[in-house]
Amino acid sequence: MNIGAGMNIGRRLKNIFADKATLILRAMIRQTERKWVVRDFVNELSISIGMASEVVTTLDKLGYLERQKKGALSCTILTNKDKLIQDWANYYNFGLNTIELFYHPGLKLNKVKDFFKQRDMENNYAFTLHTGANFETSYVKTENIYVYINNAVFDKILLDFKQQLGLKQLVHGGNVYLIRPYYKNSVFFGKQKRHGASIVSNLQLYLDLYNYKPRGAEHAEFLKRQLEQKGLTID
């Protein structure tokens, strides 16, 4: 591959893995058998027809989907889900999120969960990384708590979160990670409920874990295997 071709692919990946564009990817990954038309993404995901057309065209050029051209019955089907997820995981950078660090000795997960429940914020938070994946796997023992907060309410609840849970804010280290999502439009897509807690989708868990240290890649692959044993997939 020449340098120009490599740069072109890089731009295409950036295009399809941008925040709002990934709403299309997430929807297609969750419904792999569905025959999509561009208007579906516009109507169901509130995405402009221009963006939807561009993302679908790029996915086609990169070989992730098949376009069936049948006039008024033309449609698109995701045909290479596993490669799409793997390429996305390789490209994804958890470090693009903004994180507020806190410390509290022995803080229990249930106390954090109750904080959000008491404030009727079930739709505005979700656990991720080892915290979220452990609801399925119990694989990595850690006292760290990783939680996304919706950008729209992040600043509003930050001080309350710190004061009510008795947290000390830090510049480095800590055991409580309050995450302002880089994917502000799409990070909660497919959010799931486990044991009364809100958790990001298995797809988002996989993305977040894959390049995260320590033990992120290991946990991501274990999560994938665990789901497969149950007849489930990363979506």
Summary of the structure (lengths in Angstrom):
residues: 235
radius of gyration: 19.0
end to end distance: 31.3
largest distance: 62.9
contacts: 690
relative contact order: 0.14
helix: 49%
strand: 16%
